Amino acid sequence: MTALARAELTLLRRNRGALVAALFIPLIMPFSVRTAAKEMDLAGAGLTLGTLVLPAAIGFSLLFAVYSALVGVFVVRREELVLKRLRTGELRDTEILTGSASPALLIGLLQCVLLAVGCAVLLNLSAPSAIHLSILGLLLGLLMCSALAAVTASFTKTGESAQVTPLPFTFLSMLGSGMFVPLELLPDRIAAICEALPLTPVITLIRGGWTGDLTTTETITTLVSALAWTAAALGLARKRFQWEPRQ
């Protein structure tokens, strides 16, 4: 698995397009959130600029550095018969996918830590009130986005189409999971729909870890939702992932 992860990291460094998307887009997107926040009543929702931008920045990292990047990795390796050849060796299926996903997961994790430190310094963000919730939300987000990438790769035919198929989930999560607009500022009906999106409980846990305003009931409900989506994504990935090239 270590050798496989090292090989994937080498290939990622050679793919400049994927490297730019994974490294720089999540660092640029928070500036657009900061601009949009000027038109919002954050104080009325019990939020500050920091508690809006930081979870959004981490969400962008999960979407671009992990989810979108891994869709391309899984599809290209499958179409090049790399995954098929690896299955004839000693590694089990889970180990193959984990080794292939390790560089993206490591980049996403380091990026999230960097963004957290940067937001805390630049936006005068106070220390998190419940850091364990933020850490738990981040870990679940990494696992969920990896599994969803495998699911998306199962119906993606080529490496070129892998640049398009992640877009629906990416845009839906950006607009509806509380990254650009907190759910507290949305109409009740729309907020209820957005709460059912996969990445919403992850963002809620990360934000709640900083604000400390989640009640015990809200924490349990959010955690159960995140775990349920993660388990569903893992189960669907195990059932639907394609190891043979798509015809």
C-alpha positions as CSV (number, residue, x, y, z in Angstrom):
1,M,0.0,0.0,0.0
2,T,2.9,2.4,0.8
3,A,4.4,1.7,-2.6
4,L,1.1,2.2,-4.3
5,A,0.5,5.5,-2.5
6,R,4.1,6.6,-3.4
7,A,3.4,5.8,-7.1
8,E,0.1,7.8,-7.0
9,L,1.8,10.8,-5.5
10,T,4.4,10.7,-8.3
11,L,1.7,10.6,-10.9
12,L,-0.1,13.4,-9.2
13,R,3.0,15.6,-9.3
14,R,3.2,15.0,-13.1
15,N,-0.4,15.9,-13.7
16,R,-0.3,19.7,-13.4
17,G,-4.0,20.2,-14.1
18,A,-5.1,17.9,-11.3
19,L,-2.4,19.3,-9.0
20,V,-3.5,22.9,-9.5
21,A,-7.2,22.0,-8.9
22,A,-6.3,20.1,-5.8
23,L,-3.9,22.6,-4.3
24,F,-5.0,26.1,-5.3
25,I,-8.7,26.1,-5.9
26,P,-9.6,25.4,-2.3
27,L,-7.2,28.2,-1.2
28,I,-8.9,30.7,-3.6
29,M,-12.6,29.9,-3.1
30,P,-12.8,31.2,0.5
31,F,-12.2,34.7,-0.8
32,S,-15.5,34.5,-2.7
33,V,-17.2,33.4,0.5
34,R,-15.7,36.4,2.3
35,T,-17.0,38.7,-0.4
36,A,-20.5,37.2,-0.3
37,A,-20.6,37.4,3.5
38,K,-20.7,41.2,3.3
39,E,-24.4,41.0,2.2
40,M,-25.4,38.6,5.0
41,D,-26.6,39.2,8.5
42,L,-24.2,36.9,10.2
43,A,-24.7,38.3,13.6
44,G,-28.4,37.5,13.4
45,A,-27.5,33.9,12.7
46,G,-25.0,33.8,15.6
47,L,-22.0,33.6,13.3
48,T,-18.9,35.6,12.5
49,L,-16.9,35.9,9.4
50,G,-14.4,33.4,10.7
51,T,-17.0,30.7,11.5
52,L,-18.5,31.1,8.1
53,V,-15.3,31.1,6.0
54,L,-13.4,28.4,7.9
55,P,-16.0,25.5,7.5
56,A,-16.5,26.6,3.9
57,A,-12.7,26.5,3.2
58,I,-12.5,23.0,4.6
59,G,-15.6,22.0,2.6
60,F,-13.9,23.3,-0.6
61,S,-10.8,21.2,0.2
62,L,-12.9,18.1,0.7
63,L,-14.7,18.7,-2.6
64,F,-11.7,19.6,-4.8
65,A,-8.6,18.1,-3.2
66,V,-10.3,14.8,-2.3
67,Y,-13.6,14.1,-4.1
68,S,-13.0,15.6,-7.5
69,A,-9.3,14.5,-7.6
70,L,-10.2,10.9,-6.6
71,V,-12.8,10.5,-9.3
72,G,-10.2,11.2,-11.9
73,V,-7.7,8.8,-10.2
74,F,-10.1,5.9,-10.0
75,V,-11.4,6.3,-13.6
76,V,-8.0,6.7,-15.2
77,R,-6.4,3.8,-13.3
78,R,-9.4,1.6,-14.2
79,E,-9.3,2.5,-17.9
80,E,-5.5,1.9,-18.0
81,L,-6.1,-1.6,-16.5
82,V,-4.0,-0.7,-13.5
83,L,-6.6,-1.6,-11.0
84,K,-7.3,-4.9,-12.8
85,R,-3.6,-5.9,-12.6
86,L,-3.4,-4.9,-9.0
87,R,-6.2,-7.3,-8.1
88,T,-4.1,-10.2,-9.3
89,G,-1.5,-9.4,-6.6
90,E,-1.5,-9.7,-2.8
91,L,-3.5,-6.5,-2.1
92,R,-7.2,-6.8,-1.3
93,D,-9.7,-4.5,-3.0
94,T,-10.0,-2.2,0.0
95,E,-6.2,-1.9,0.2
96,I,-6.0,-1.0,-3.5
97,L,-8.5,1.8,-3.2
98,T,-7.0,3.0,0.0
99,G,-3.5,3.1,-1.4
100,S,-4.7,4.9,-4.5
101,A,-6.6,7.4,-2.5
102,S,-3.9,8.1,0.1
103,P,-2.1,11.0,-1.6
104,A,-5.4,12.9,-2.1
105,L,-6.4,12.2,1.5
106,L,-3.1,13.4,2.8
107,I,-3.2,16.6,0.7
108,G,-6.8,17.2,1.8
109,L,-5.9,16.7,5.5
110,L,-2.8,18.9,5.4
111,Q,-4.7,21.6,3.4
112,C,-7.6,21.6,6.0
113,V,-5.1,22.1,8.8
114,L,-3.4,24.9,6.9
115,L,-6.7,26.6,6.2
116,A,-7.8,26.3,9.8
117,V,-4.6,28.0,11.0
118,G,-4.8,30.6,8.3
119,C,-8.4,31.5,9.1
120,A,-7.7,31.6,12.8
121,V,-4.8,34.1,12.2
122,L,-6.3,36.3,9.4
123,L,-9.9,36.4,10.7
124,N,-9.2,36.6,14.4
125,L,-11.0,33.3,15.0
126,S,-11.0,32.3,18.6
127,A,-10.0,28.8,19.8
128,P,-12.6,26.1,19.0
129,S,-15.1,25.4,21.8
130,A,-15.4,21.7,21.0
131,I,-12.4,20.7,18.8
132,H,-13.4,17.0,18.9
133,L,-16.5,17.8,16.9
134,S,-14.5,19.6,14.2
135,I,-11.9,16.7,14.1
136,L,-14.7,14.1,13.9
137,G,-16.5,16.1,11.1
138,L,-13.3,16.4,9.1
139,L,-12.4,12.7,9.4
140,L,-16.0,11.7,8.4
141,G,-15.8,14.2,5.5
142,L,-12.6,12.7,4.2
143,L,-14.0,9.1,4.4
144,M,-17.3,10.1,2.9
145,C,-15.8,12.1,0.0
146,S,-13.5,9.2,-0.8
147,A,-16.4,6.7,-1.0
148,L,-18.5,9.1,-3.0
149,A,-15.6,9.5,-5.4
150,A,-15.6,5.7,-5.9
151,V,-19.4,5.8,-6.5
152,T,-19.1,8.6,-9.1
153,A,-16.2,6.8,-10.8
154,S,-18.4,3.8,-11.3
155,F,-20.6,5.6,-13.9
156,T,-17.8,7.7,-15.4
157,K,-16.5,6.3,-18.6
158,T,-13.4,8.2,-19.4
159,G,-10.7,10.4,-17.9
160,E,-12.2,13.4,-19.8
161,S,-15.7,12.8,-18.5
162,A,-14.2,12.6,-15.0
163,Q,-13.8,16.4,-15.2
164,V,-17.6,16.7,-15.6
165,T,-19.3,14.0,-13.5
166,P,-18.2,15.4,-10.1
167,L,-19.7,18.8,-10.9
168,P,-23.3,18.2,-9.9
169,F,-22.4,17.0,-6.4
170,T,-19.7,19.7,-6.0
171,F,-22.0,22.6,-6.9
172,L,-25.0,21.2,-4.9
173,S,-22.8,20.9,-1.9
174,M,-21.3,24.3,-2.3
175,L,-24.7,26.0,-2.6
176,G,-26.7,23.8,-0.2
177,S,-24.5,22.5,2.5
178,G,-23.9,25.8,4.3
179,M,-20.7,26.8,2.7
180,F,-21.7,30.0,0.9
181,V,-24.9,30.6,2.7
182,P,-25.5,29.3,6.3
183,L,-28.6,27.2,6.7
184,E,-29.7,29.6,9.4
185,L,-30.2,32.3,6.8
186,L,-32.3,30.2,4.4
187,P,-36.1,29.8,4.5
188,D,-37.2,26.9,6.7
189,R,-38.3,24.7,3.8
190,I,-35.2,25.1,1.8
191,A,-33.0,24.7,4.9
192,A,-34.8,21.4,5.7
193,I,-34.0,20.1,2.2
194,C,-30.4,21.3,2.5
195,E,-30.0,19.5,5.8
196,A,-30.5,16.2,4.0
197,L,-27.5,16.7,1.7
198,P,-24.5,14.4,2.4
199,L,-22.0,17.1,3.2
200,T,-24.3,19.2,5.4
201,P,-23.7,17.3,8.7
202,V,-19.9,17.4,8.1
203,I,-20.0,21.2,7.7
204,T,-22.3,21.5,10.7
205,L,-20.0,19.5,12.9
206,I,-16.9,21.5,11.8
207,R,-18.7,24.8,12.4
208,G,-20.2,23.6,15.7
209,G,-16.8,22.6,16.9
210,W,-15.7,26.3,16.7
211,T,-18.9,28.0,17.8
212,G,-19.9,25.5,20.5
213,D,-23.5,26.2,20.0
214,L,-24.7,22.7,19.1
215,T,-26.9,21.2,21.8
216,T,-26.5,17.6,22.8
217,T,-29.6,16.6,20.7
218,E,-28.3,18.5,17.7
219,T,-24.9,17.0,18.0
220,I,-26.2,13.4,18.1
221,T,-28.6,14.1,15.2
222,T,-25.9,15.6,13.1
223,L,-23.4,12.8,13.9
224,V,-25.9,10.1,13.1
225,S,-26.7,11.8,9.8
226,A,-23.0,12.0,8.9
227,L,-22.4,8.4,9.9
228,A,-25.4,7.2,7.9
229,W,-24.3,9.0,4.8
230,T,-20.7,7.7,5.2
231,A,-21.9,4.1,5.6
232,A,-24.3,4.4,2.7
233,A,-21.5,5.8,0.5
234,L,-19.1,3.0,1.5
235,G,-21.7,0.4,0.9
236,L,-22.7,1.8,-2.5
237,A,-19.0,2.1,-3.5
238,R,-18.3,-1.5,-2.5
239,K,-21.3,-2.7,-4.5
240,R,-21.1,-0.5,-7.6
241,F,-17.4,0.2,-8.1
242,Q,-16.2,-1.0,-11.6
243,W,-12.8,-2.7,-11.8
244,E,-13.0,-3.4,-15.6
245,P,-12.9,-0.6,-18.2
246,R,-16.3,0.7,-19.2
247,Q,-17.3,-0.2,-22.7
